[in-house]
């Protein structure tokens, strides 16, 4: 026997889904993609800094090596992407 005022169980509204099946617009995926874009963009900027501004003598610790300048740019992109 049901109490007066409670709806029938079949008439209760369905709970809303928190994410869709593909997960396209989930906040975690968007924040990860944003961070990934910042890291890749920072790495590209770091390499371009080495290529066009770089230090030819080898005395500059960041801009004398393409791997270091690319890694430094990626690190800066990571820091900026987390902000």
C-alpha positions as CSV (number, residue, x, y, z in Angstrom):
1,X,0.0,0.0,0.0
2,X,1.4,3.4,-1.0
3,X,1.1,6.5,1.1
4,X,-1.0,9.3,-0.2
5,X,1.0,12.0,-2.0
6,X,3.9,9.8,-3.2
7,X,4.0,9.3,-7.0
8,X,4.0,5.9,-8.5
9,X,7.5,4.5,-9.1
10,X,7.0,4.4,-12.8
11,X,6.1,8.1,-12.9
12,X,9.3,9.3,-11.2
13,X,11.5,11.4,-13.5
14,X,14.7,9.8,-14.9
15,X,18.0,11.1,-13.4
16,X,20.0,13.2,-15.8
17,X,23.2,11.7,-17.2
18,X,26.3,13.4,-16.0
19,X,28.2,12.7,-19.2
20,X,27.2,11.5,-22.6
21,X,28.3,8.2,-24.0
22,X,31.3,9.5,-26.0
23,X,32.4,11.9,-23.2
24,X,32.9,14.7,-25.7
25,X,32.0,17.6,-23.5
26,X,33.2,16.3,-20.2
27,X,35.0,19.0,-18.1
28,X,38.0,16.7,-17.5
29,X,38.5,16.1,-21.2
30,X,38.2,19.8,-22.0
31,X,40.8,20.7,-19.4
32,X,43.1,18.0,-20.5
33,X,42.9,19.1,-24.2
34,X,43.5,22.7,-23.1
35,X,46.5,21.7,-21.2
36,X,47.8,19.6,-24.0
37,X,47.4,22.4,-26.5
38,X,49.3,24.8,-24.2
39,X,52.2,22.3,-23.7
40,X,52.4,21.7,-27.5
41,X,52.2,25.4,-28.2
42,X,54.9,26.1,-25.6
43,X,57.2,23.5,-27.1
44,X,56.7,25.0,-30.6
45,X,57.5,28.5,-29.2
46,X,60.5,27.2,-27.4
47,X,61.9,25.6,-30.6
48,X,61.2,28.7,-32.6
49,X,63.0,30.7,-29.9
50,X,66.0,28.4,-30.4
51,X,65.8,28.6,-34.2
52,X,65.5,32.4,-34.6
53,X,67.0,33.9,-31.4
54,X,69.2,31.1,-30.2
55,X,72.8,31.5,-28.9
56,X,75.5,30.5,-31.4
57,X,78.4,30.5,-28.9
58,X,76.8,27.8,-26.6
59,X,77.2,30.0,-23.5
60,X,73.4,30.5,-23.1
61,X,72.0,27.6,-21.1
62,X,68.5,27.7,-22.5
63,X,68.8,28.8,-26.1
64,X,72.0,27.0,-27.1
65,X,70.4,23.5,-27.3
66,X,67.1,22.8,-29.2
67,X,66.0,20.1,-26.7
68,X,66.5,22.3,-23.7
69,X,64.7,25.3,-25.3
70,X,61.8,23.0,-26.5
71,X,61.5,21.4,-23.0
72,X,61.6,24.8,-21.3
73,X,58.9,26.1,-23.7
74,X,56.7,23.0,-23.0
75,X,57.2,23.6,-19.2
76,X,56.1,27.2,-19.6
77,X,53.1,26.0,-21.6
78,X,52.2,23.6,-18.9
79,X,52.4,26.3,-16.2
80,X,50.4,28.7,-18.3
81,X,47.8,25.9,-19.1
82,X,47.3,25.1,-15.4
83,X,46.5,28.7,-14.6
